[in-house]
Amino acid sequence: MKYHFFLLLVLFSVFGFSQKSKIDLKNIEKSLKNPDSPYNYEKLIFKYKGYPKSLDSIEAQYLYYGRNFRDDKVSTLDDSFKELADAFKQDNFEECIKLGKVLYDKDPTNLDILLVLLRAYDSMKDGNNFMHHLNQFRSLTEGIKNSGDGASEKTAYLVNSVGDEYILLNILNIGKDYVRGSKIAKDGMFDIWEKDGHKLYIKILYLNL
């Protein structure tokens, strides 16, 4: 689907300079489930849904990478998402909003769902909902951007899915003139994007295999 690309001009201005943080997936899983942790899922999702601009980069990373440990994720292979995708392809934005809100309630940190809702609200000229979801999208993608610098396997950007990888590539302005190579890694797969000797490393997490 091509909806990943409509926000490019907005996204290029999303990121400032932030401190990179090492992602500790085991600690993220543990903290999200601990009711006494400041990174407990219910506490973070309350902030994320209510006032996403209040999330700091670490909190956003806990939500984004913590999605790997939830059982209620929506996959792009699910029939419910395919129905949403069909409505999007037909420019039926009212239906996109109706279907997207249901999936958002189930999986609120899903970037694919957020992008569909953003496109739909933009087309319906619903500025309030558009900006709310854009702030959520910015928070999560900033968390991805701060997971590494992409300069090596050790400091690769971490993403939850191939779809999220392409979102990141567009934010970083990595185009078709880059050649991709792949390498199997522990708990995932490295994609190495190369152009004129410059390499960019992105690790796609496969934690459930």
Contacts in CASP RR format, 6 or more apart in sequence:
PFRMAT RR
TARGET T0000
AUTHOR 0000-0000-0000
METHOD contacts of the structure
MODEL  1
MKYHFFLLLVLFSVFGFSQKSKIDLKNIEKSLKNPDSPYNYEKLIFKYKG
YPKSLDSIEAQYLYYGRNFRDDKVSTLDDSFKELADAFKQDNFEECIKLG
KVLYDKDPTNLDILLVLLRAYDSMKDGNNFMHHLNQFRSLTEGIKNSGDG
ASEKTAYLVNSVGDEYILLNILNIGKDYVRGSKIAKDGMFDIWEKDGHKL
YIKILYLNL
1 85 0 8 1.000
1 88 0 8 1.000
1 89 0 8 1.000
3 88 0 8 1.000
3 115 0 8 1.000
3 116 0 8 1.000
3 119 0 8 1.000
4 115 0 8 1.000
4 163 0 8 1.000
4 166 0 8 1.000
4 167 0 8 1.000
4 170 0 8 1.000
5 170 0 8 1.000
6 115 0 8 1.000
6 118 0 8 1.000
6 119 0 8 1.000
6 122 0 8 1.000
7 115 0 8 1.000
7 118 0 8 1.000
7 134 0 8 1.000
7 137 0 8 1.000
8 170 0 8 1.000
10 134 0 8 1.000
11 141 0 8 1.000
11 170 0 8 1.000
11 171 0 8 1.000
12 171 0 8 1.000
12 173 0 8 1.000
14 138 0 8 1.000
14 141 0 8 1.000
14 142 0 8 1.000
14 171 0 8 1.000
15 141 0 8 1.000
15 142 0 8 1.000
15 145 0 8 1.000
15 171 0 8 1.000
18 57 0 8 1.000
18 142 0 8 1.000
18 145 0 8 1.000
18 146 0 8 1.000
19 57 0 8 1.000
19 146 0 8 1.000
20 146 0 8 1.000
20 147 0 8 1.000
20 148 0 8 1.000
20 149 0 8 1.000
20 155 0 8 1.000
21 57 0 8 1.000
21 58 0 8 1.000
21 61 0 8 1.000
21 146 0 8 1.000
21 147 0 8 1.000
23 61 0 8 1.000
23 65 0 8 1.000
23 147 0 8 1.000
23 158 0 8 1.000
25 65 0 8 1.000
25 66 0 8 1.000
25 68 0 8 1.000
25 187 0 8 1.000
25 205 0 8 1.000
25 207 0 8 1.000
28 39 0 8 1.000
28 61 0 8 1.000
28 62 0 8 1.000
28 65 0 8 1.000
28 66 0 8 1.000
28 69 0 8 1.000
29 66 0 8 1.000
29 68 0 8 1.000
29 69 0 8 1.000
30 37 0 8 1.000
31 37 0 8 1.000
31 38 0 8 1.000
31 39 0 8 1.000
31 40 0 8 1.000
31 62 0 8 1.000
32 39 0 8 1.000
32 40 0 8 1.000
32 41 0 8 1.000
32 44 0 8 1.000
32 62 0 8 1.000
32 66 0 8 1.000
32 69 0 8 1.000
33 40 0 8 1.000
33 41 0 8 1.000
33 69 0 8 1.000
34 40 0 8 1.000
35 42 0 8 1.000
37 43 0 8 1.000
39 58 0 8 1.000
39 59 0 8 1.000
39 62 0 8 1.000
41 63 0 8 1.000
41 66 0 8 1.000
41 70 0 8 1.000
44 55 0 8 1.000
44 59 0 8 1.000
44 62 0 8 1.000
44 63 0 8 1.000
45 63 0 8 1.000
45 108 0 8 1.000
47 54 0 8 1.000
47 55 0 8 1.000
47 59 0 8 1.000
48 55 0 8 1.000
48 60 0 8 1.000
48 63 0 8 1.000
48 108 0 8 1.000
48 109 0 8 1.000
48 136 0 8 1.000
48 139 0 8 1.000
49 108 0 8 1.000
52 132 0 8 1.000
52 135 0 8 1.000
52 136 0 8 1.000
52 138 0 8 1.000
52 139 0 8 1.000
53 135 0 8 1.000
53 139 0 8 1.000
55 63 0 8 1.000
55 139 0 8 1.000
57 142 0 8 1.000
57 143 0 8 1.000
57 146 0 8 1.000
60 139 0 8 1.000
60 140 0 8 1.000
60 142 0 8 1.000
60 143 0 8 1.000
61 143 0 8 1.000
61 146 0 8 1.000
61 147 0 8 1.000
63 109 0 8 1.000
63 139 0 8 1.000
63 140 0 8 1.000
64 109 0 8 1.000
64 140 0 8 1.000
64 143 0 8 1.000
64 144 0 8 1.000
64 160 0 8 1.000
65 147 0 8 1.000
65 158 0 8 1.000
65 160 0 8 1.000
65 205 0 8 1.000
67 73 0 8 1.000
67 107 0 8 1.000
67 109 0 8 1.000
67 110 0 8 1.000
67 160 0 8 1.000
68 160 0 8 1.000
68 205 0 8 1.000
68 207 0 8 1.000
68 208 0 8 1.000
69 207 0 8 1.000
70 107 0 8 1.000
72 106 0 8 1.000
72 107 0 8 1.000
73 107 0 8 1.000
73 110 0 8 1.000
74 80 0 8 1.000
74 81 0 8 1.000
74 103 0 8 1.000
74 106 0 8 1.000
74 107 0 8 1.000
74 110 0 8 1.000
74 113 0 8 1.000
75 81 0 8 1.000
76 82 0 8 1.000
76 85 0 8 1.000
76 112 0 8 1.000
76 163 0 8 1.000
80 99 0 8 1.000
80 102 0 8 1.000
80 103 0 8 1.000
81 103 0 8 1.000
81 112 0 8 1.000
81 113 0 8 1.000
83 99 0 8 1.000
84 96 0 8 1.000
84 99 0 8 1.000
84 100 0 8 1.000
84 103 0 8 1.000
84 113 0 8 1.000
84 116 0 8 1.000
85 116 0 8 1.000
87 93 0 8 1.000
87 95 0 8 1.000
87 96 0 8 1.000
87 99 0 8 1.000
88 96 0 8 1.000
88 116 0 8 1.000
88 119 0 8 1.000
88 120 0 8 1.000
91 123 0 8 1.000
93 119 0 8 1.000
93 120 0 8 1.000
93 123 0 8 1.000
93 124 0 8 1.000
94 120 0 8 1.000
94 124 0 8 1.000
96 116 0 8 1.000
96 117 0 8 1.000
96 119 0 8 1.000
96 120 0 8 1.000
97 117 0 8 1.000
97 120 0 8 1.000
97 121 0 8 1.000
97 124 0 8 1.000
100 113 0 8 1.000
100 116 0 8 1.000
100 117 0 8 1.000
100 120 0 8 1.000
101 117 0 8 1.000
103 110 0 8 1.000
103 113 0 8 1.000
104 110 0 8 1.000
104 113 0 8 1.000
104 114 0 8 1.000
104 117 0 8 1.000
107 113 0 8 1.000
108 136 0 8 1.000
109 136 0 8 1.000
109 140 0 8 1.000
111 137 0 8 1.000
111 140 0 8 1.000
111 141 0 8 1.000
111 163 0 8 1.000
111 164 0 8 1.000
111 167 0 8 1.000
112 163 0 8 1.000
114 133 0 8 1.000
114 136 0 8 1.000
114 137 0 8 1.000
114 140 0 8 1.000
115 137 0 8 1.000
115 167 0 8 1.000
117 129 0 8 1.000
117 133 0 8 1.000
118 130 0 8 1.000
118 133 0 8 1.000
118 134 0 8 1.000
118 137 0 8 1.000
121 127 0 8 1.000
121 129 0 8 1.000
121 130 0 8 1.000
121 133 0 8 1.000
122 130 0 8 1.000
141 167 0 8 1.000
141 168 0 8 1.000
141 171 0 8 1.000
144 157 0 8 1.000
144 158 0 8 1.000
144 159 0 8 1.000
144 164 0 8 1.000
144 168 0 8 1.000
145 157 0 8 1.000
145 168 0 8 1.000
145 171 0 8 1.000
147 157 0 8 1.000
147 158 0 8 1.000
148 155 0 8 1.000
148 156 0 8 1.000
148 157 0 8 1.000
148 158 0 8 1.000
149 155 0 8 1.000
149 157 0 8 1.000
150 156 0 8 1.000
150 157 0 8 1.000
150 200 0 8 1.000
150 201 0 8 1.000
150 202 0 8 1.000
151 199 0 8 1.000
151 200 0 8 1.000
151 201 0 8 1.000
152 201 0 8 1.000
153 185 0 8 1.000
153 190 0 8 1.000
153 201 0 8 1.000
153 203 0 8 1.000
155 201 0 8 1.000
156 190 0 8 1.000
156 201 0 8 1.000
156 202 0 8 1.000
156 203 0 8 1.000
157 168 0 8 1.000
157 200 0 8 1.000
157 201 0 8 1.000
157 202 0 8 1.000
157 203 0 8 1.000
158 202 0 8 1.000
158 203 0 8 1.000
158 205 0 8 1.000
159 165 0 8 1.000
159 168 0 8 1.000
159 202 0 8 1.000
159 203 0 8 1.000
159 204 0 8 1.000
159 205 0 8 1.000
160 204 0 8 1.000
160 205 0 8 1.000
161 204 0 8 1.000
162 204 0 8 1.000
165 191 0 8 1.000
165 202 0 8 1.000
165 204 0 8 1.000
168 202 0 8 1.000
169 175 0 8 1.000
169 193 0 8 1.000
169 202 0 8 1.000
172 200 0 8 1.000
174 193 0 8 1.000
174 200 0 8 1.000
177 195 0 8 1.000
178 193 0 8 1.000
178 194 0 8 1.000
178 195 0 8 1.000
178 200 0 8 1.000
179 193 0 8 1.000
179 194 0 8 1.000
179 195 0 8 1.000
180 191 0 8 1.000
180 192 0 8 1.000
180 193 0 8 1.000
180 194 0 8 1.000
181 191 0 8 1.000
181 192 0 8 1.000
181 193 0 8 1.000
181 194 0 8 1.000
182 189 0 8 1.000
182 190 0 8 1.000
182 191 0 8 1.000
182 192 0 8 1.000
183 189 0 8 1.000
183 190 0 8 1.000
183 192 0 8 1.000
184 190 0 8 1.000
185 203 0 8 1.000
187 205 0 8 1.000
187 206 0 8 1.000
187 207 0 8 1.000
188 203 0 8 1.000
188 204 0 8 1.000
188 205 0 8 1.000
188 206 0 8 1.000
188 207 0 8 1.000
188 209 0 8 1.000
189 203 0 8 1.000
189 204 0 8 1.000
189 206 0 8 1.000
190 201 0 8 1.000
190 202 0 8 1.000
190 203 0 8 1.000
190 204 0 8 1.000
191 201 0 8 1.000
191 202 0 8 1.000
191 203 0 8 1.000
191 204 0 8 1.000
192 199 0 8 1.000
192 200 0 8 1.000
192 201 0 8 1.000
193 199 0 8 1.000
193 200 0 8 1.000
193 202 0 8 1.000
194 200 0 8 1.000
END
